[in-house]
Amino acid sequence: MCDDSDQFGRAIYDYHRGERAEPLLQHGGNETREHPIESFYFEPYDPDSARGVFLDSWLSGPLLDIGAGAGRDSLYFQQQFETVAIDVSNYLVETMRERGVTDARTVDMFTLRETFDRDRFESVLVYGTQIGLARSMQGLRRFLGDLAYVTDGGGTVVLHGIDPDRVEPSELLGYRSDPTPGLAYRVIQFEYEGQRDEPLLFRLFSPDRLREAVVGTGWRIAELGGSSDLDDPHYQAALTKS
């Protein structure tokens, strides 16, 4: 399973197996931070947290968990209904399988139409700011169209994003401003044991820009949630078929 282009996934896999000897580093511009693997990927799902209550209220099965990481959410939801967990990293898919995720697959989130049948799922979870990998408003609309294709008529989606209008630039590693209101960029790069992955470019969309993007995709924003902490720019959005 050696993949020198996926140091991020390898570090999490090594952590899971108790074999990680060095930290996973995250670079953004001239700044470097240690990426907190345990708290981000291995803390148990908490259904009583604000996040858990939000997700439980909008997700049903069959569920597609996109960018499922180490499988925290899939491990919880598969106890309730059919859950398919996908990630582009072979290391993360193997981590999920070893942790007990029953249906974990290596799939690129931008190949949903080629991978799954129309109307295959009732709900989709995209948690981890992966929507930013769409890179543009047009790319986000295409991705939302793909989500509409793989969900049935009563389908729901929960998305997780970062609101650039609430970002403190010095707090978000790799932040890059944009003159357009409600948009920004983030460029980060992971390093593990002296080897670096290719840089990741994220487009940051405010909730208002997300509202703009869903028009014509078959979706509408049914609920927005997020932290009451004004210093926390993260938000989650529940979408339903319009």
CYANA upper distance limits for C-alpha pairs under 8 A (distance plus 0.5 A):
  1 MET  CA     90 ASN  CA      7.65
  1 MET  CA     91 TYR  CA      7.66
  3 ASP  CA      7 GLN  CA      8.23
  4 ASP  CA    195 GLN  CA      8.39
  4 ASP  CA    197 ASP  CA      8.46
  5 SER  CA    196 ARG  CA      8.34
  5 SER  CA    197 ASP  CA      6.05
  5 SER  CA    198 GLU  CA      7.76
  6 ASP  CA     10 ARG  CA      6.78
  6 ASP  CA     89 SER  CA      7.55
  6 ASP  CA     91 TYR  CA      8.48
  6 ASP  CA    197 ASP  CA      6.56
  7 GLN  CA     11 ALA  CA      6.53
  7 GLN  CA    190 PHE  CA      7.47
  7 GLN  CA    191 GLU  CA      6.85
  7 GLN  CA    192 TYR  CA      6.09
  7 GLN  CA    195 GLN  CA      7.39
  7 GLN  CA    196 ARG  CA      7.15
  7 GLN  CA    197 ASP  CA      6.47
  8 PHE  CA     12 ILE  CA      7.12
  8 PHE  CA     24 LEU  CA      7.65
  8 PHE  CA    190 PHE  CA      6.54
  8 PHE  CA    191 GLU  CA      7.60
  8 PHE  CA    192 TYR  CA      7.53
  8 PHE  CA    197 ASP  CA      7.82
  9 GLY  CA     13 TYR  CA      6.62
  9 GLY  CA     89 SER  CA      6.59
  9 GLY  CA     90 ASN  CA      8.07
  9 GLY  CA     91 TYR  CA      5.63
  9 GLY  CA     92 LEU  CA      6.02
 10 ARG  CA     14 ASP  CA      6.50
 10 ARG  CA     91 TYR  CA      6.24
 10 ARG  CA     92 LEU  CA      8.25
 11 ALA  CA     15 TYR  CA      6.64
 11 ALA  CA     20 ARG  CA      7.08
 11 ALA  CA     23 PRO  CA      8.40
 11 ALA  CA     24 LEU  CA      6.75
 11 ALA  CA    192 TYR  CA      6.97
 12 ILE  CA     16 HIS  CA      6.67
 12 ILE  CA     37 ILE  CA      7.25
 12 ILE  CA     70 ALA  CA      8.20
 12 ILE  CA     91 TYR  CA      8.33
 12 ILE  CA     92 LEU  CA      7.72
 12 ILE  CA     95 THR  CA      8.44
 13 TYR  CA     17 ARG  CA      6.87
 13 TYR  CA     91 TYR  CA      6.38
 13 TYR  CA     92 LEU  CA      6.95
 13 TYR  CA     94 GLU  CA      8.30
 13 TYR  CA     95 THR  CA      6.19
 14 ASP  CA     18 GLY  CA      6.56
 14 ASP  CA     19 GLU  CA      5.30
 14 ASP  CA     20 ARG  CA      5.32
 15 TYR  CA     19 GLU  CA      6.33
 15 TYR  CA     20 ARG  CA      5.44
 15 TYR  CA     37 ILE  CA      8.38
 16 HIS  CA     95 THR  CA      7.46
 22 GLU  CA    192 TYR  CA      7.56
 22 GLU  CA    193 GLU  CA      6.69
 23 PRO  CA     34 GLU  CA      6.87
 23 PRO  CA     35 HIS  CA      7.96
 23 PRO  CA    192 TYR  CA      7.23
 23 PRO  CA    193 GLU  CA      8.27
 24 LEU  CA     34 GLU  CA      6.36
 24 LEU  CA     35 HIS  CA      6.03
 24 LEU  CA     36 PRO  CA      8.36
 24 LEU  CA     37 ILE  CA      8.25
 24 LEU  CA    190 PHE  CA      7.48
 24 LEU  CA    191 GLU  CA      6.50
 24 LEU  CA    192 TYR  CA      5.60
 24 LEU  CA    193 GLU  CA      8.41
 25 LEU  CA     32 THR  CA      7.21
 25 LEU  CA     33 ARG  CA      6.27
 25 LEU  CA     34 GLU  CA      5.09
 25 LEU  CA     35 HIS  CA      6.12
 25 LEU  CA    190 PHE  CA      6.11
 25 LEU  CA    191 GLU  CA      5.47
 25 LEU  CA    192 TYR  CA      6.81
 26 GLN  CA     32 THR  CA      6.14
 26 GLN  CA     33 ARG  CA      5.81
 26 GLN  CA     34 GLU  CA      6.51
 26 GLN  CA     35 HIS  CA      6.46
 26 GLN  CA    188 ILE  CA      7.13
 26 GLN  CA    189 GLN  CA      6.17
 26 GLN  CA    190 PHE  CA      5.11
 26 GLN  CA    191 GLU  CA      6.83
 27 HIS  CA     31 GLU  CA      6.39
 27 HIS  CA     32 THR  CA      4.99
 27 HIS  CA     33 ARG  CA      7.09
 27 HIS  CA    173 LEU  CA      7.97
 27 HIS  CA    174 GLY  CA      7.80
 27 HIS  CA    188 ILE  CA      6.02
 27 HIS  CA    189 GLN  CA      5.53
 27 HIS  CA    190 PHE  CA      6.72
 27 HIS  CA    191 GLU  CA      8.17
 28 GLY  CA     32 THR  CA      6.89
 28 GLY  CA    173 LEU  CA      5.81
 28 GLY  CA    174 GLY  CA      4.40
 28 GLY  CA    175 TYR  CA      8.13
 28 GLY  CA    187 VAL  CA      6.71
 28 GLY  CA    188 ILE  CA      5.29
 28 GLY  CA    189 GLN  CA      7.10
 29 GLY  CA    173 LEU  CA      8.37
 29 GLY  CA    174 GLY  CA      6.25
 29 GLY  CA    187 VAL  CA      8.31
 29 GLY  CA    188 ILE  CA      8.27
 31 GLU  CA    173 LEU  CA      7.80
 31 GLU  CA    174 GLY  CA      8.49
 36 PRO  CA     40 PHE  CA      6.67
 37 ILE  CA     41 TYR  CA      6.32
 37 ILE  CA     42 PHE  CA      7.80
 38 GLU  CA     42 PHE  CA      5.48
 38 GLU  CA     43 GLU  CA      7.00
 39 SER  CA     43 GLU  CA      6.00
 41 TYR  CA     69 GLY  CA      7.33
 41 TYR  CA     70 ALA  CA      6.25
 41 TYR  CA     71 GLY  CA      8.23
 41 TYR  CA     72 ARG  CA      7.10
 42 PHE  CA     70 ALA  CA      7.44
 42 PHE  CA     72 ARG  CA      6.97
 43 GLU  CA     72 ARG  CA      7.83
 44 PRO  CA     72 ARG  CA      6.78
 45 TYR  CA     52 GLY  CA      7.81
 45 TYR  CA     72 ARG  CA      6.54
 45 TYR  CA     73 ASP  CA      6.66
 45 TYR  CA     76 TYR  CA      7.05
 46 ASP  CA     51 ARG  CA      8.49
 46 ASP  CA     52 GLY  CA      6.25
 47 PRO  CA     51 ARG  CA      8.10
 47 PRO  CA     52 GLY  CA      4.63
 47 PRO  CA     53 VAL  CA      6.30
 47 PRO  CA     56 ASP  CA      7.78
 48 ASP  CA     52 GLY  CA      6.30
 48 ASP  CA     53 VAL  CA      6.48
 49 SER  CA     53 VAL  CA      6.62
 50 ALA  CA     54 PHE  CA      6.71
 51 ARG  CA     55 LEU  CA      6.71
 52 GLY  CA     56 ASP  CA      6.45
 53 VAL  CA     57 SER  CA      6.65
 54 PHE  CA     58 TRP  CA      7.21
 54 PHE  CA    225 GLY  CA      8.06
 55 LEU  CA     59 LEU  CA      6.45
 55 LEU  CA    158 VAL  CA      7.72
 56 ASP  CA     60 SER  CA      8.43
 58 TRP  CA    156 THR  CA      7.23
 58 TRP  CA    157 VAL  CA      8.14
 58 TRP  CA    158 VAL  CA      7.81
 58 TRP  CA    238 ALA  CA      7.35
 59 LEU  CA     63 LEU  CA      7.75
 59 LEU  CA    122 GLU  CA      8.44
 59 LEU  CA    123 SER  CA      6.06
 59 LEU  CA    124 VAL  CA      7.84
 59 LEU  CA    125 LEU  CA      8.21
 59 LEU  CA    156 THR  CA      7.30
 59 LEU  CA    157 VAL  CA      7.97
 59 LEU  CA    158 VAL  CA      8.19
 60 SER  CA     81 PHE  CA      7.69
 60 SER  CA    122 GLU  CA      6.72
 60 SER  CA    123 SER  CA      6.24
 61 GLY  CA     80 GLN  CA      8.49
 61 GLY  CA     81 PHE  CA      5.62
 61 GLY  CA     82 GLU  CA      6.07
 61 GLY  CA     83 THR  CA      7.25
 61 GLY  CA    121 PHE  CA      7.39
 61 GLY  CA    122 GLU  CA      5.96
 61 GLY  CA    123 SER  CA      6.81
 62 PRO  CA     81 PHE  CA      6.79
 62 PRO  CA     82 GLU  CA      5.27
 62 PRO  CA     83 THR  CA      6.25
 62 PRO  CA     84 VAL  CA      8.20
 62 PRO  CA    120 ARG  CA      8.12
 62 PRO  CA    121 PHE  CA      5.47
 62 PRO  CA    122 GLU  CA      5.78
 62 PRO  CA    123 SER  CA      7.07
 63 LEU  CA     81 PHE  CA      8.07
 63 LEU  CA     82 GLU  CA      6.76
 63 LEU  CA     83 THR  CA      5.18
 63 LEU  CA     84 VAL  CA      6.69
 63 LEU  CA    121 PHE  CA      6.25
 63 LEU  CA    122 GLU  CA      6.57
 63 LEU  CA    123 SER  CA      5.36
 63 LEU  CA    124 VAL  CA      6.08
 63 LEU  CA    125 LEU  CA      7.94
 64 LEU  CA     83 THR  CA      6.44
 64 LEU  CA     84 VAL  CA      5.43
 64 LEU  CA     85 ALA  CA      6.53
 64 LEU  CA     86 ILE  CA      8.05
 64 LEU  CA    121 PHE  CA      7.10
 64 LEU  CA    123 SER  CA      6.89
 64 LEU  CA    124 VAL  CA      5.20
 64 LEU  CA    125 LEU  CA      6.74
 65 ASP  CA     73 ASP  CA      8.32
 65 ASP  CA     74 SER  CA      7.23
 65 ASP  CA     83 THR  CA      7.60
 65 ASP  CA     84 VAL  CA      6.59
 65 ASP  CA     85 ALA  CA      5.19
 65 ASP  CA     86 ILE  CA      6.70
 65 ASP  CA    124 VAL  CA      6.45
 65 ASP  CA    125 LEU  CA      5.35
 65 ASP  CA    126 VAL  CA      6.89
 66 ILE  CA     85 ALA  CA      6.79
 66 ILE  CA     86 ILE  CA      5.75
 66 ILE  CA     87 ASP  CA      6.89
 66 ILE  CA    109 MET  CA      7.07
 66 ILE  CA    124 VAL  CA      7.78
 66 ILE  CA    125 LEU  CA      6.50
 66 ILE  CA    126 VAL  CA      5.58
 66 ILE  CA    127 TYR  CA      7.81
 67 GLY  CA     85 ALA  CA      8.08
 67 GLY  CA     86 ILE  CA      6.32
 67 GLY  CA     87 ASP  CA      5.09
 67 GLY  CA     88 VAL  CA      7.75
 67 GLY  CA    109 MET  CA      7.89
 67 GLY  CA    126 VAL  CA      7.15
 67 GLY  CA    127 TYR  CA      7.61
 67 GLY  CA    128 GLY  CA      7.80
 67 GLY  CA    130 GLN  CA      7.65
 68 ALA  CA     72 ARG  CA      8.08
 68 ALA  CA     73 ASP  CA      7.82
 68 ALA  CA     74 SER  CA      7.65
 68 ALA  CA     85 ALA  CA      6.18
 68 ALA  CA     86 ILE  CA      6.31
 68 ALA  CA     87 ASP  CA      6.29
 68 ALA  CA    127 TYR  CA      8.23
 69 GLY  CA     87 ASP  CA      7.10
 69 GLY  CA     92 LEU  CA      6.23
 69 GLY  CA     93 VAL  CA      8.08
 69 GLY  CA     96 MET  CA      8.03
 70 ALA  CA     92 LEU  CA      6.31
 70 ALA  CA     93 VAL  CA      8.01
 70 ALA  CA     95 THR  CA      6.43
 70 ALA  CA     96 MET  CA      5.71
 70 ALA  CA     99 ARG  CA      8.49
 71 GLY  CA     75 LEU  CA      6.36
 71 GLY  CA     85 ALA  CA      7.89
 71 GLY  CA     95 THR  CA      8.38
 71 GLY  CA     96 MET  CA      5.63
 71 GLY  CA     99 ARG  CA      8.11
 71 GLY  CA    101 VAL  CA      7.10
 72 ARG  CA     76 TYR  CA      7.31
 73 ASP  CA     77 PHE  CA      6.74
 74 SER  CA     78 GLN  CA      6.23
 74 SER  CA     83 THR  CA      6.94
 74 SER  CA     84 VAL  CA      8.12
 74 SER  CA     85 ALA  CA      6.90
 74 SER  CA    101 VAL  CA      7.07
 75 LEU  CA     79 GLN  CA      7.57
 75 LEU  CA    100 GLY  CA      7.51
 75 LEU  CA    101 VAL  CA      6.19
 76 TYR  CA     80 GLN  CA      8.13
 77 PHE  CA     81 PHE  CA      6.90
 77 PHE  CA     82 GLU  CA      8.33
 77 PHE  CA     83 THR  CA      7.10
 78 GLN  CA     82 GLU  CA      6.10
 78 GLN  CA     83 THR  CA      5.59
 78 GLN  CA    101 VAL  CA      8.19
 78 GLN  CA    102 THR  CA      8.27
 83 THR  CA    103 ASP  CA      7.44
 84 VAL  CA    103 ASP  CA      5.73
 84 VAL  CA    104 ALA  CA      6.65
 84 VAL  CA    105 ARG  CA      8.14
 85 ALA  CA    101 VAL  CA      8.21
 85 ALA  CA    103 ASP  CA      6.65
 85 ALA  CA    104 ALA  CA      5.17
 85 ALA  CA    105 ARG  CA      6.78
 86 ILE  CA     93 VAL  CA      7.76
 86 ILE  CA    104 ALA  CA      6.23
 86 ILE  CA    105 ARG  CA      5.40
 86 ILE  CA    106 THR  CA      6.20
 86 ILE  CA    107 VAL  CA      6.04
 86 ILE  CA    108 ASP  CA      8.26
 86 ILE  CA    109 MET  CA      8.28
 87 ASP  CA     92 LEU  CA      7.37
 87 ASP  CA     93 VAL  CA      6.85
 87 ASP  CA    104 ALA  CA      8.46
 87 ASP  CA    105 ARG  CA      7.18
 87 ASP  CA    106 THR  CA      5.79
 87 ASP  CA    107 VAL  CA      6.03
 87 ASP  CA    108 ASP  CA      7.07
 87 ASP  CA    109 MET  CA      7.91
 88 VAL  CA    106 THR  CA      5.77
 88 VAL  CA    107 VAL  CA      5.64
 88 VAL  CA    108 ASP  CA      5.45
 88 VAL  CA    109 MET  CA      7.86
 89 SER  CA     93 VAL  CA      6.80
 89 SER  CA    106 THR  CA      6.97
 90 ASN  CA     94 GLU  CA      6.65
 90 ASN  CA    106 THR  CA      6.54
 91 TYR  CA     95 THR  CA      6.66
 92 LEU  CA     96 MET  CA      6.65
 93 VAL  CA     97 ARG  CA      6.78
 93 VAL  CA    104 ALA  CA      6.29
 93 VAL  CA    105 ARG  CA      6.64
 93 VAL  CA    106 THR  CA      6.74
 94 GLU  CA     98 GLU  CA      6.65
 94 GLU  CA    104 ALA  CA      8.46
 95 THR  CA     99 ARG  CA      6.69
 96 MET  CA    100 GLY  CA      6.85
 96 MET  CA    101 VAL  CA      5.83
 96 MET  CA    104 ALA  CA      7.05
 97 ARG  CA    101 VAL  CA      5.52
 97 ARG  CA    102 THR  CA      7.12
 97 ARG  CA    103 ASP  CA      8.14
 97 ARG  CA    104 ALA  CA      6.81
107 VAL  CA    111 THR  CA      7.80
107 VAL  CA    115 THR  CA      8.26
108 ASP  CA    112 LEU  CA      7.98
110 PHE  CA    143 PHE  CA      7.29
110 PHE  CA    146 ASP  CA      8.44
111 THR  CA    115 THR  CA      6.73
112 LEU  CA    116 PHE  CA      6.35
112 LEU  CA    146 ASP  CA      6.79
112 LEU  CA    147 LEU  CA      8.10
112 LEU  CA    150 VAL  CA      7.70
113 ARG  CA    117 ASP  CA      7.53
113 ARG  CA    118 ARG  CA      8.06
113 ARG  CA    146 ASP  CA      6.69
113 ARG  CA    149 TYR  CA      7.44
113 ARG  CA    150 VAL  CA      7.45
116 PHE  CA    120 ARG  CA      7.11
116 PHE  CA    150 VAL  CA      7.01
117 ASP  CA    150 VAL  CA      6.77
118 ARG  CA    149 TYR  CA      5.83
118 ARG  CA    150 VAL  CA      5.17
118 ARG  CA    151 THR  CA      7.30
118 ARG  CA    152 ASP  CA      8.05
119 ASP  CA    149 TYR  CA      6.82
119 ASP  CA    150 VAL  CA      5.20
119 ASP  CA    151 THR  CA      4.82
119 ASP  CA    152 ASP  CA      4.55
119 ASP  CA    153 GLY  CA      7.97
120 ARG  CA    150 VAL  CA      5.77
120 ARG  CA    151 THR  CA      6.22
120 ARG  CA    152 ASP  CA      7.23
121 PHE  CA    150 VAL  CA      6.52
121 PHE  CA    151 THR  CA      5.11
121 PHE  CA    152 ASP  CA      6.73
121 PHE  CA    155 GLY  CA      7.77
122 GLU  CA    151 THR  CA      5.97
122 GLU  CA    152 ASP  CA      6.30
122 GLU  CA    154 GLY  CA      7.27
122 GLU  CA    155 GLY  CA      5.25
122 GLU  CA    156 THR  CA      7.11
123 SER  CA    151 THR  CA      7.08
123 SER  CA    155 GLY  CA      5.89
123 SER  CA    156 THR  CA      5.24
123 SER  CA    157 VAL  CA      6.04
124 VAL  CA    147 LEU  CA      8.05
124 VAL  CA    151 THR  CA      8.24
124 VAL  CA    156 THR  CA      6.99
124 VAL  CA    157 VAL  CA      5.19
124 VAL  CA    158 VAL  CA      6.93
125 LEU  CA    157 VAL  CA      6.38
125 LEU  CA    158 VAL  CA      5.53
125 LEU  CA    159 LEU  CA      6.93
126 VAL  CA    130 GLN  CA      7.26
126 VAL  CA    131 ILE  CA      7.84
126 VAL  CA    157 VAL  CA      8.14
126 VAL  CA    158 VAL  CA      6.64
126 VAL  CA    159 LEU  CA      5.49
126 VAL  CA    160 HIS  CA      6.86
127 TYR  CA    158 VAL  CA      8.03
127 TYR  CA    159 LEU  CA      6.48
127 TYR  CA    160 HIS  CA      5.46
128 GLY  CA    160 HIS  CA      6.62
128 GLY  CA    161 GLY  CA      8.02
129 THR  CA    159 LEU  CA      8.24
129 THR  CA    160 HIS  CA      5.69
129 THR  CA    161 GLY  CA      5.25
129 THR  CA    162 ILE  CA      7.30
130 GLN  CA    134 ALA  CA      8.34
130 GLN  CA    160 HIS  CA      8.15
130 GLN  CA    161 GLY  CA      8.27
130 GLN  CA    202 PHE  CA      8.37
131 ILE  CA    140 LEU  CA      7.50
131 ILE  CA    159 LEU  CA      7.90
131 ILE  CA    160 HIS  CA      7.91
131 ILE  CA    161 GLY  CA      7.39
131 ILE  CA    202 PHE  CA      8.50
131 ILE  CA    203 ARG  CA      8.42
132 GLY  CA    140 LEU  CA      8.49
132 GLY  CA    161 GLY  CA      7.91
132 GLY  CA    201 LEU  CA      8.26
132 GLY  CA    202 PHE  CA      4.87
132 GLY  CA    203 ARG  CA      4.89
132 GLY  CA    204 LEU  CA      6.14
132 GLY  CA    205 PHE  CA      7.88
133 LEU  CA    200 LEU  CA      8.39
133 LEU  CA    201 LEU  CA      7.00
133 LEU  CA    202 PHE  CA      5.42
133 LEU  CA    203 ARG  CA      6.95
134 ALA  CA    139 GLY  CA      5.31
134 ALA  CA    140 LEU  CA      5.64
134 ALA  CA    143 PHE  CA      7.63
134 ALA  CA    202 PHE  CA      7.93
134 ALA  CA    203 ARG  CA      7.50
135 ARG  CA    139 GLY  CA      6.69
135 ARG  CA    140 LEU  CA      7.80
135 ARG  CA    201 LEU  CA      7.50
135 ARG  CA    202 PHE  CA      6.33
135 ARG  CA    203 ARG  CA      5.25
136 SER  CA    140 LEU  CA      6.60
136 SER  CA    203 ARG  CA      6.82
137 MET  CA    141 ARG  CA      6.75
137 MET  CA    213 ALA  CA      6.76
138 GLN  CA    142 ARG  CA      6.83
138 GLN  CA    213 ALA  CA      8.28
139 GLY  CA    143 PHE  CA      6.75
140 LEU  CA    144 LEU  CA      6.65
140 LEU  CA    213 ALA  CA      7.31
141 ARG  CA    145 GLY  CA      6.66
141 ARG  CA    213 ALA  CA      6.13
141 ARG  CA    214 VAL  CA      6.99
141 ARG  CA    217 THR  CA      7.07
142 ARG  CA    146 ASP  CA      6.82
143 PHE  CA    147 LEU  CA      6.82
144 LEU  CA    148 ALA  CA      6.75
144 LEU  CA    214 VAL  CA      7.57
144 LEU  CA    217 THR  CA      6.70
144 LEU  CA    219 TRP  CA      8.28
145 GLY  CA    149 TYR  CA      6.79
145 GLY  CA    217 THR  CA      5.77
145 GLY  CA    218 GLY  CA      7.78
146 ASP  CA    150 VAL  CA      7.03
147 LEU  CA    151 THR  CA      6.78
147 LEU  CA    157 VAL  CA      8.41
148 ALA  CA    152 ASP  CA      8.08
148 ALA  CA    155 GLY  CA      8.29
148 ALA  CA    217 THR  CA      7.80
148 ALA  CA    218 GLY  CA      7.02
148 ALA  CA    219 TRP  CA      7.97
148 ALA  CA    241 LYS  CA      8.28
151 THR  CA    155 GLY  CA      5.70
151 THR  CA    156 THR  CA      8.15
153 GLY  CA    241 LYS  CA      7.17
154 GLY  CA    240 THR  CA      7.80
154 GLY  CA    241 LYS  CA      6.88
155 GLY  CA    240 THR  CA      6.65
155 GLY  CA    241 LYS  CA      6.63
156 THR  CA    238 ALA  CA      7.48
156 THR  CA    239 LEU  CA      5.99
156 THR  CA    240 THR  CA      5.17
156 THR  CA    241 LYS  CA      7.33
157 VAL  CA    238 ALA  CA      6.19
157 VAL  CA    239 LEU  CA      5.48
157 VAL  CA    240 THR  CA      7.13
158 VAL  CA    236 GLN  CA      7.22
158 VAL  CA    237 ALA  CA      6.04
158 VAL  CA    238 ALA  CA      5.02
158 VAL  CA    239 LEU  CA      6.76
159 LEU  CA    236 GLN  CA      5.99
159 LEU  CA    237 ALA  CA      5.70
159 LEU  CA    238 ALA  CA      7.06
159 LEU  CA    239 LEU  CA      8.43
160 HIS  CA    234 HIS  CA      7.74
160 HIS  CA    235 TYR  CA      6.35
160 HIS  CA    236 GLN  CA      4.93
160 HIS  CA    237 ALA  CA      7.03
161 GLY  CA    204 LEU  CA      7.69
161 GLY  CA    205 PHE  CA      7.50
161 GLY  CA    206 SER  CA      8.29
161 GLY  CA    234 HIS  CA      6.27
161 GLY  CA    235 TYR  CA      5.95
161 GLY  CA    236 GLN  CA      6.74
162 ILE  CA    167 VAL  CA      8.39
162 ILE  CA    204 LEU  CA      6.41
162 ILE  CA    205 PHE  CA      7.16
162 ILE  CA    206 SER  CA      7.36
162 ILE  CA    233 PRO  CA      5.91
162 ILE  CA    234 HIS  CA      5.01
162 ILE  CA    235 TYR  CA      6.66
163 ASP  CA    167 VAL  CA      7.10
163 ASP  CA    182 GLY  CA      7.73
163 ASP  CA    204 LEU  CA      7.06
163 ASP  CA    205 PHE  CA      6.47
163 ASP  CA    206 SER  CA      4.81
163 ASP  CA    207 PRO  CA      7.22
163 ASP  CA    233 PRO  CA      5.62
163 ASP  CA    234 HIS  CA      6.72
163 ASP  CA    235 TYR  CA      7.52
164 PRO  CA    182 GLY  CA      6.52
164 PRO  CA    183 LEU  CA      6.63
164 PRO  CA    184 ALA  CA      6.44
164 PRO  CA    204 LEU  CA      6.57
164 PRO  CA    205 PHE  CA      7.21
164 PRO  CA    206 SER  CA      6.48
164 PRO  CA    233 PRO  CA      7.54
165 ASP  CA    181 PRO  CA      8.07
165 ASP  CA    182 GLY  CA      6.35
165 ASP  CA    183 LEU  CA      8.36
165 ASP  CA    206 SER  CA      7.18
165 ASP  CA    233 PRO  CA      8.33
166 ARG  CA    230 LEU  CA      7.83
166 ARG  CA    231 ASP  CA      7.54
166 ARG  CA    232 ASP  CA      7.76
166 ARG  CA    233 PRO  CA      5.50
167 VAL  CA    171 GLU  CA      8.04
167 VAL  CA    172 LEU  CA      7.55
167 VAL  CA    231 ASP  CA      7.83
167 VAL  CA    232 ASP  CA      7.98
167 VAL  CA    233 PRO  CA      6.02
168 GLU  CA    172 LEU  CA      7.22
168 GLU  CA    231 ASP  CA      7.85
169 PRO  CA    173 LEU  CA      8.30
169 PRO  CA    175 TYR  CA      6.43
169 PRO  CA    176 ARG  CA      8.36
170 SER  CA    175 TYR  CA      8.36
173 LEU  CA    186 ARG  CA      8.11
173 LEU  CA    188 ILE  CA      7.74
174 GLY  CA    186 ARG  CA      5.56
174 GLY  CA    187 VAL  CA      5.37
174 GLY  CA    188 ILE  CA      5.93
175 TYR  CA    184 ALA  CA      8.07
175 TYR  CA    185 TYR  CA      6.51
175 TYR  CA    186 ARG  CA      4.99
175 TYR  CA    187 VAL  CA      7.16
176 ARG  CA    184 ALA  CA      6.52
176 ARG  CA    185 TYR  CA      5.33
176 ARG  CA    186 ARG  CA      6.06
176 ARG  CA    187 VAL  CA      7.94
177 SER  CA    183 LEU  CA      8.28
177 SER  CA    184 ALA  CA      5.45
177 SER  CA    185 TYR  CA      6.77
178 ASP  CA    183 LEU  CA      6.53
178 ASP  CA    184 ALA  CA      5.27
178 ASP  CA    185 TYR  CA      7.58
179 PRO  CA    183 LEU  CA      8.31
180 THR  CA    184 ALA  CA      8.29
182 GLY  CA    204 LEU  CA      8.36
182 GLY  CA    205 PHE  CA      6.47
182 GLY  CA    206 SER  CA      5.27
182 GLY  CA    207 PRO  CA      8.38
182 GLY  CA    208 ASP  CA      7.50
182 GLY  CA    209 ARG  CA      6.60
183 LEU  CA    203 ARG  CA      7.66
183 LEU  CA    204 LEU  CA      6.02
183 LEU  CA    205 PHE  CA      5.67
183 LEU  CA    206 SER  CA      6.95
183 LEU  CA    209 ARG  CA      8.01
184 ALA  CA    203 ARG  CA      6.51
184 ALA  CA    204 LEU  CA      5.50
184 ALA  CA    205 PHE  CA      7.58
185 TYR  CA    201 LEU  CA      7.61
185 TYR  CA    202 PHE  CA      6.15
185 TYR  CA    203 ARG  CA      5.16
185 TYR  CA    204 LEU  CA      6.06
186 ARG  CA    201 LEU  CA      6.40
186 ARG  CA    202 PHE  CA      5.48
186 ARG  CA    203 ARG  CA      6.93
186 ARG  CA    204 LEU  CA      7.64
187 VAL  CA    199 PRO  CA      7.09
187 VAL  CA    200 LEU  CA      6.09
187 VAL  CA    201 LEU  CA      5.21
187 VAL  CA    202 PHE  CA      6.80
188 ILE  CA    199 PRO  CA      6.12
188 ILE  CA    200 LEU  CA      5.86
188 ILE  CA    201 LEU  CA      7.38
189 GLN  CA    196 ARG  CA      7.48
189 GLN  CA    197 ASP  CA      6.69
189 GLN  CA    198 GLU  CA      6.90
189 GLN  CA    199 PRO  CA      4.96
189 GLN  CA    200 LEU  CA      6.54
190 PHE  CA    196 ARG  CA      6.22
190 PHE  CA    197 ASP  CA      6.05
190 PHE  CA    198 GLU  CA      8.31
190 PHE  CA    199 PRO  CA      8.00
191 GLU  CA    195 GLN  CA      5.90
191 GLU  CA    196 ARG  CA      4.70
191 GLU  CA    197 ASP  CA      6.81
192 TYR  CA    196 ARG  CA      7.04
205 PHE  CA    209 ARG  CA      6.13
205 PHE  CA    210 LEU  CA      6.72
206 SER  CA    210 LEU  CA      6.77
207 PRO  CA    211 ARG  CA      6.70
208 ASP  CA    212 GLU  CA      6.86
209 ARG  CA    213 ALA  CA      6.63
210 LEU  CA    214 VAL  CA      6.77
211 ARG  CA    215 VAL  CA      7.51
211 ARG  CA    220 ARG  CA      8.04
211 ARG  CA    221 ILE  CA      7.23
213 ALA  CA    217 THR  CA      8.41
214 VAL  CA    218 GLY  CA      7.76
214 VAL  CA    219 TRP  CA      6.20
214 VAL  CA    220 ARG  CA      6.77
214 VAL  CA    221 ILE  CA      8.30
215 VAL  CA    219 TRP  CA      7.60
215 VAL  CA    220 ARG  CA      7.90
218 GLY  CA    241 LYS  CA      6.17
218 GLY  CA    242 SER  CA      5.96
219 TRP  CA    239 LEU  CA      6.57
219 TRP  CA    240 THR  CA      6.07
219 TRP  CA    241 LYS  CA      5.08
219 TRP  CA    242 SER  CA      5.48
220 ARG  CA    239 LEU  CA      5.98
220 ARG  CA    240 THR  CA      6.10
220 ARG  CA    241 LYS  CA      6.77
220 ARG  CA    242 SER  CA      5.91
221 ILE  CA    237 ALA  CA      7.23
221 ILE  CA    238 ALA  CA      6.47
221 ILE  CA    239 LEU  CA      5.06
221 ILE  CA    240 THR  CA      7.07
222 ALA  CA    237 ALA  CA      8.09
222 ALA  CA    238 ALA  CA      6.09
222 ALA  CA    239 LEU  CA      5.89
222 ALA  CA    240 THR  CA      6.72
223 GLU  CA    237 ALA  CA      6.30
223 GLU  CA    238 ALA  CA      5.63
223 GLU  CA    239 LEU  CA      7.70
224 LEU  CA    235 TYR  CA      7.68
224 LEU  CA    236 GLN  CA      6.39
224 LEU  CA    237 ALA  CA      5.03
224 LEU  CA    238 ALA  CA      6.89
225 GLY  CA    235 TYR  CA      6.23
225 GLY  CA    236 GLN  CA      5.62
225 GLY  CA    237 ALA  CA      6.71
226 GLY  CA    234 HIS  CA      6.77
226 GLY  CA    235 TYR  CA      4.79
226 GLY  CA    236 GLN  CA      6.42
227 SER  CA    232 ASP  CA      6.77
227 SER  CA    233 PRO  CA      8.32
227 SER  CA    234 HIS  CA      7.58
227 SER  CA    235 TYR  CA      7.54
228 SER  CA    232 ASP  CA      8.29
